[in-house]
Amino acid sequence: MSMSLPIDIPDAFAASYGRDSASGRAWIAALPGLAANFLDRWTLRPEGLAGHGMASLVLPVTRADGTPAVLKLQQVTEDSIGAALGLRVWNGDGVVRLLDHDPDTGTMLLERLDAARPLSSVADDDAAMQILAELMARLVAVPAPPGLRHLADIAAAMLDEVPRAVPALRDPAEQRLVHICAAAVAELIGEPGDRLLHWDLHYDNILAGQREPWLAIDPEPLAGDPGFDLWPALDSRWEEAVVATGDVTRTVLRRFDLLTEALGLDRQRATGWTLGRVLQNALWDIEDGKTSLEPAQVVLATTLLRR
């Protein structure tokens, strides 16, 4: 079937890519043709306006047999390259189902979920966190397949970067905190784990579905220890959760206890790998030119260290 309809690319999405690089701008320019190609190739009919996240455009479509789906268009990057492999291994168990995939372009055809109903729409934070924890427990129960990035390599690269990066932080207390996080990672690096991690499981990466009430989306699969997967959940809807309880320490520890219990994790190891995520975020922020840590990261790290 021939698709001559133009694909409407949201301005905000195009602008975010345009800021990054010439290759990003070139990809945006080629995107309407890429979308039309896959609509033809996979016999899809567009159905509604495109949505987008930070790195991908998602077009609601209908397959030839009438099945609703979404066409996900994204650049092939280090973050996205393992997504299809992870989705295949999970095979829809707690996660969106992969229907087709083109490895050359990174384009995926996915089961359609309800994008208007993310888990962040559940007002009760304890209920939402329990749903997330139960999904995460199912995902990390799966051994990681060969071919994914491994936490051991990521952790080693982080530790190598610390001496150069830390002096960029203005506050000596924040410098000390990053060194403490690095020391925690150094203690654990010899046992990096072998589970299939989502790496970005927060409230907005879980959507309502039909075959299951809630399903995870947008994994950035990684092989490693499940403790390294807790940070995005702990940071979900952070300010609202703190306001609701009026107690930062209680919020952090309640969430941490719920997650570690659901996943059956050793809390000391889970604390160490969560500090590893704080380290990773700090290094990314420093690389982006920032000279201070995000307040939520400082609060979460110091709360866990005081436990």
Backbone torsions as a table, in degrees:
resi	resn	phi	psi	omega
1	MET	NA	144.6	-176.5
2	SER	-101.2	128.0	-179.7
3	MET	-108.7	112.0	178.4
4	SER	-106.3	-2.9	-179.2
5	LEU	-67.8	134.3	176.6
6	PRO	-69.5	147.7	176.1
7	ILE	-94.7	123.6	-177.6
8	ASP	-83.6	110.8	-179.3
9	ILE	-93.3	119.3	-179.8
10	PRO	-55.4	136.9	-176.8
11	ASP	-58.3	-41.5	-177.6
12	ALA	-63.2	-37.4	179.6
13	PHE	-67.7	-46.2	178.8
14	ALA	-61.0	-40.6	-178.2
15	ALA	-66.6	-38.5	-178.5
16	SER	-65.0	-36.7	177.1
17	TYR	-73.4	-37.4	-177.9
18	GLY	-62.6	-28.9	179.9
19	ARG	-72.4	-27.7	-169.4
20	ASP	-75.5	-51.9	-171.9
21	SER	-167.5	165.7	174.9
22	ALA	-64.0	-35.2	180.0
23	SER	-66.9	-35.1	176.6
24	GLY	-64.8	-42.6	178.8
25	ARG	-65.2	-37.5	178.8
26	ALA	-66.5	-37.8	179.5
27	TRP	-65.4	-42.2	177.7
28	ILE	-61.3	-41.8	180.0
29	ALA	-63.0	-33.9	-178.7
30	ALA	-86.3	-7.6	-171.4
31	LEU	-62.2	-43.3	178.7
32	PRO	-58.1	-40.7	178.4
33	GLY	-67.5	-38.5	178.3
34	LEU	-63.1	-45.1	179.3
35	ALA	-61.8	-45.7	-179.4
36	ALA	-61.3	-37.6	179.1
37	ASN	-60.6	-44.5	-177.5
38	PHE	-78.2	-28.2	171.9
39	LEU	-60.1	-41.2	176.5
40	ASP	-67.9	-52.2	-171.5
41	ARG	-61.7	-40.3	-176.0
42	TRP	-101.5	10.7	176.8
43	THR	52.3	65.0	-176.5
44	LEU	-117.5	148.0	175.8
45	ARG	-114.9	123.6	178.6
46	PRO	-62.0	146.7	-177.2
47	GLU	-147.4	85.0	178.8
48	GLY	104.0	176.4	-175.5
49	LEU	-78.2	149.6	177.1
50	ALA	-70.9	145.1	170.4
51	GLY	-111.7	176.1	179.6
52	HIS	-158.1	156.0	170.0
53	GLY	-110.7	-149.4	179.3
54	MET	-72.2	-33.3	-168.5
55	ALA	-129.5	1.1	-175.3
56	SER	-143.7	153.2	173.5
57	LEU	-105.7	133.9	-175.8
58	VAL	-123.1	118.6	-175.7
59	LEU	-111.3	118.3	175.0
60	PRO	-64.8	133.3	-178.0
61	VAL	-140.6	167.4	172.3
62	THR	-123.3	133.2	178.3
63	ARG	-76.7	168.9	-177.3
64	ALA	-58.7	-30.1	-179.5
65	ASP	-88.1	6.8	178.2
66	GLY	91.9	-2.0	-179.3
67	THR	-71.2	128.1	174.2
68	PRO	-71.4	142.9	-179.2
69	ALA	-152.8	-179.2	171.6
70	VAL	-133.2	141.0	175.0
71	LEU	-97.4	118.3	-177.7
72	LYS	-107.5	120.3	-177.8
73	LEU	-112.4	127.4	-177.4
74	GLN	-154.1	153.1	173.1
75	GLN	-69.9	148.6	173.7
76	VAL	-78.0	114.2	-179.8
77	THR	-131.9	174.2	177.2
78	GLU	-59.6	-34.7	-178.8
79	ASP	-73.4	-36.3	-172.5
80	SER	-94.6	-13.6	-168.5
81	ILE	-65.8	-28.1	-179.1
82	GLY	-92.9	0.3	-172.6
83	ALA	-61.5	-47.0	-177.4
84	ALA	-64.6	-38.9	178.9
85	LEU	-62.5	-46.5	178.5
86	GLY	-60.8	-44.5	-179.7
87	LEU	-63.5	-37.5	178.0
88	ARG	-64.4	-42.6	-178.4
89	VAL	-67.0	-43.0	177.6
90	TRP	-67.6	-32.1	174.4
91	ASN	53.8	43.7	174.7
92	GLY	81.5	0.8	-178.1
93	ASP	-81.9	93.1	-178.7
94	GLY	84.3	4.0	-174.3
95	VAL	-142.3	156.8	178.5
96	VAL	-55.6	143.6	-176.9
97	ARG	-88.4	133.4	175.7
98	LEU	-84.2	123.9	-178.4
99	LEU	-100.6	-30.8	177.5
100	ASP	-163.1	161.8	-174.5
101	HIS	-157.5	138.5	173.5
102	ASP	-116.1	105.1	-174.5
103	PRO	-65.3	-27.3	-177.8
104	ASP	-65.4	-37.6	-177.1
105	THR	-108.0	-9.9	-176.2
106	GLY	79.2	3.4	-178.4
107	THR	-69.3	136.1	-179.5
108	MET	-129.0	144.9	169.7
109	LEU	-107.2	122.4	-172.5
110	LEU	-124.3	153.8	170.4
111	GLU	-54.5	142.4	179.3
112	ARG	-88.6	128.1	175.1
113	LEU	-111.3	-179.7	-177.7
114	ASP	-92.3	94.7	-177.1
115	ALA	-65.0	-18.6	178.9
116	ALA	-82.2	-5.3	-178.8
117	ARG	-128.0	71.6	172.5
118	PRO	-74.6	164.9	179.0
119	LEU	-61.5	-24.1	177.2
120	SER	-64.6	-12.0	177.3
121	SER	-80.2	-9.9	176.1
122	VAL	-80.4	116.7	-171.0
123	ALA	-70.3	-37.7	-176.9
124	ASP	-75.1	112.2	-174.5
125	ASP	-65.7	-38.2	178.8
126	ASP	-63.1	-41.1	179.0
127	ALA	-65.0	-43.9	179.9
128	ALA	-63.5	-43.7	-178.5
129	MET	-67.1	-33.7	177.0
130	GLN	-65.0	-42.0	177.3
131	ILE	-61.0	-47.3	179.4
132	LEU	-60.6	-44.9	-176.7
133	ALA	-62.5	-41.5	-179.3
134	GLU	-67.1	-37.8	175.5
135	LEU	-66.1	-45.2	-178.9
136	MET	-61.5	-39.3	179.6
137	ALA	-60.6	-38.3	178.1
138	ARG	-68.3	-41.1	-176.8
139	LEU	-67.2	-45.3	-175.6
140	VAL	-79.4	-6.3	174.7
141	ALA	-70.7	-13.9	-175.3
142	VAL	-90.7	130.3	175.0
143	PRO	-65.8	141.8	178.7
144	ALA	-70.6	138.1	176.5
145	PRO	-78.0	161.3	172.6
146	PRO	-61.4	150.9	173.6
147	GLY	103.4	-4.1	178.0
148	LEU	-96.7	158.9	169.9
149	ARG	-59.4	149.6	-177.0
150	HIS	-118.8	140.7	179.5
151	LEU	-57.0	-33.5	179.5
152	ALA	-57.0	-43.7	-178.8
153	ASP	-71.1	-40.6	179.6
154	ILE	-64.6	-43.1	180.0
155	ALA	-63.8	-42.7	179.2
156	ALA	-62.3	-41.4	179.2
157	ALA	-65.0	-38.1	177.8
158	MET	-62.9	-46.4	-178.7
159	LEU	-62.8	-35.8	176.8
160	ASP	-63.5	-31.6	-173.5
161	GLU	-83.0	-22.3	-171.3
162	VAL	-56.4	-49.0	-176.6
163	PRO	-59.1	-35.8	179.9
164	ARG	-76.1	-35.8	-170.7
165	ALA	-83.0	-41.2	-169.4
166	VAL	-57.7	-38.8	179.9
167	PRO	-58.9	-16.0	178.7
168	ALA	-71.1	-19.6	178.8
169	LEU	-77.0	133.4	-176.1
170	ARG	-74.5	-36.7	-172.6
171	ASP	-88.4	119.9	178.9
172	PRO	-57.6	-32.4	178.6
173	ALA	-65.5	-38.1	177.2
174	GLU	-70.3	-35.1	174.6
175	GLN	-61.3	-43.5	178.9
176	ARG	-63.3	-40.6	-179.9
177	LEU	-61.6	-41.7	179.1
178	VAL	-65.2	-39.9	176.8
179	HIS	-63.9	-37.4	176.6
180	ILE	-63.5	-42.4	177.2
181	CYS	-61.9	-41.8	179.3
182	ALA	-64.3	-38.6	179.0
183	ALA	-64.7	-37.4	178.0
184	ALA	-64.0	-41.1	178.0
185	VAL	-66.1	-41.6	-179.8
186	ALA	-59.7	-34.3	178.6
187	GLU	-69.2	-29.3	-172.8
188	LEU	-101.4	-10.2	-169.0
189	ILE	-62.7	-24.5	178.4
190	GLY	-73.1	-13.6	178.0
191	GLU	-130.5	72.6	-172.0
192	PRO	-80.5	-9.1	177.5
193	GLY	87.8	168.8	-174.9
194	ASP	-142.0	20.6	-178.8
195	ARG	-85.9	160.1	176.7
196	LEU	-86.5	109.2	-176.6
197	LEU	-97.8	145.4	175.3
198	HIS	-76.2	-43.4	176.3
199	TRP	81.2	-11.1	-179.9
200	ASP	-148.8	44.6	-175.2
201	LEU	-90.1	96.1	175.7
202	HIS	-125.4	177.7	-172.2
203	TYR	-56.6	-37.5	-176.5
204	ASP	-82.5	-4.6	173.6
205	ASN	-103.1	24.1	171.7
206	ILE	-131.9	123.1	-177.0
207	LEU	-120.2	153.2	174.4
208	ALA	-66.7	141.6	179.2
209	GLY	-130.0	-178.3	177.9
210	GLN	-101.0	-44.9	-178.3
211	ARG	-75.9	-21.2	169.8
212	GLU	-139.8	151.0	-179.1
213	PRO	-59.2	-37.9	-177.6
214	TRP	-140.0	140.1	179.2
215	LEU	-139.5	142.7	179.1
216	ALA	-77.7	150.0	175.9
217	ILE	-131.6	172.4	170.3
218	ASP	51.4	49.2	175.9
219	PRO	-71.7	152.7	169.5
220	GLU	-122.0	74.0	-164.1
221	PRO	-56.8	143.0	-176.0
222	LEU	-147.3	144.4	174.0
223	ALA	-92.9	126.3	179.4
224	GLY	172.0	-164.3	-178.3
225	ASP	-81.2	133.4	-179.6
226	PRO	-58.6	-23.8	176.9
227	GLY	-58.9	-26.0	179.9
228	PHE	-76.0	-6.8	-177.9
229	ASP	-97.6	-2.1	-170.7
230	LEU	-79.7	-29.1	-170.9
231	TRP	-55.2	-49.2	-177.6
232	PRO	-59.5	-33.0	176.8
233	ALA	-69.2	-45.8	179.5
234	LEU	-60.3	-32.1	-176.7
235	ASP	-89.5	-4.8	-176.5
236	SER	-64.3	132.1	175.3
237	ARG	46.0	44.4	-168.5
238	TRP	-59.1	-54.1	-173.9
239	GLU	-64.2	-40.6	179.0
240	GLU	-62.7	-41.4	-178.7
241	ALA	-64.3	-40.2	-179.8
242	VAL	-67.2	-42.8	178.8
243	VAL	-62.1	-40.7	-177.1
244	ALA	-63.6	-38.6	-178.2
245	THR	-91.6	-25.5	-176.0
246	GLY	70.5	13.7	-174.3
247	ASP	-147.1	104.6	-177.1
248	VAL	-62.0	-47.6	-177.1
249	THR	-59.8	-44.9	-179.2
250	ARG	-62.6	-40.1	179.6
251	THR	-61.9	-48.7	-178.9
252	VAL	-60.9	-50.3	-173.2
253	LEU	-71.2	-35.3	177.6
254	ARG	-62.5	-45.8	179.6
255	ARG	-65.4	-45.6	-178.6
256	PHE	-61.3	-44.1	179.9
257	ASP	-64.2	-42.4	-179.8
258	LEU	-62.0	-45.4	-178.3
259	LEU	-66.9	-48.6	-176.5
260	THR	-66.2	-34.4	177.8
261	GLU	-67.5	-44.9	-179.2
262	ALA	-62.8	-35.0	-177.9
263	LEU	-91.7	-7.2	-179.0
264	GLY	66.2	40.5	-174.7
265	LEU	-95.7	148.1	167.2
266	ASP	-68.4	123.4	-170.8
267	ARG	-69.3	-31.3	178.5
268	GLN	-67.0	-44.5	177.1
269	ARG	-64.6	-41.5	-180.0
270	ALA	-63.5	-36.9	175.4
271	THR	-62.4	-46.1	-179.1
272	GLY	-60.2	-45.2	-179.5
273	TRP	-72.5	-28.8	173.6
274	THR	-66.9	-38.9	173.4
275	LEU	-62.3	-30.5	174.6
276	GLY	-62.6	-36.8	176.3
277	ARG	-69.4	-36.9	174.6
278	VAL	-61.0	-42.7	176.3
279	LEU	-60.3	-46.4	-179.7
280	GLN	-60.1	-45.9	179.4
281	ASN	-62.7	-40.2	179.1
282	ALA	-62.3	-44.4	-179.8
283	LEU	-64.7	-39.8	176.9
284	TRP	-62.7	-44.0	-179.7
285	ASP	-63.5	-42.0	178.6
286	ILE	-63.4	-41.2	177.6
287	GLU	-60.4	-32.3	178.9
288	ASP	-81.8	2.7	175.8
289	GLY	97.1	4.4	-179.5
290	LYS	-78.8	151.8	-178.0
291	THR	-119.1	10.5	175.3
292	SER	-146.2	158.5	-179.0
293	LEU	-85.2	155.2	174.1
294	GLU	-65.4	134.7	-177.1
295	PRO	-55.4	-39.6	-178.8
296	ALA	-62.8	-35.3	179.2
297	GLN	-66.0	-42.3	-179.7
298	VAL	-63.2	-46.6	-178.1
299	VAL	-62.6	-46.1	-177.5
300	LEU	-64.5	-45.6	-178.6
301	ALA	-63.7	-46.7	-177.4
302	THR	-67.6	-34.4	177.1
303	THR	-64.4	-45.1	179.3
304	LEU	-66.9	-35.0	179.6
305	LEU	-69.3	-29.2	179.4
306	ARG	-80.8	-15.5	-173.1
307	ARG	-55.8	NA	NA
